[in-house]
Amino acid sequence: MSLLAASVLTIALFAFIFWPERNPFFQADKTRLDYLRERKDVIYENLRDLNFEYQAGKYPEQDYADQRAGLEDEAAKVIAEMDALTARGEVGRRMKA
């Protein structure tokens, strides 16, 4: 009897652990603002990494300045678009990811 109970418990445990919870092919829709927030976070992370690597001596000053300027320009464009979308009230507009 205990062998049967242990077998049922083991099968139930495996079913609970390995049962697929979600459809792996389904993606939630993102708004344009969600995409821009993610992009801004990535740009800021790249700026932090660039600054760290420059301070570690991995970049010459001119390359650092050029890359930093490019990332700052990109961040400014992303933030400007985020502000424009927020001002127009297009927070809920969905796009396909």
Buried (B, 14 or more C-beta within 10 A) or exposed (E): EEEEEEEEEEEEEEEEEEEEEEEEEEEEEBBBBBBBBEBBEBBEEBBEEBEEEBEEEEBEEEEBEEBBEEBEEBBEEBEEBBEEBEEEEEEEEEEEE
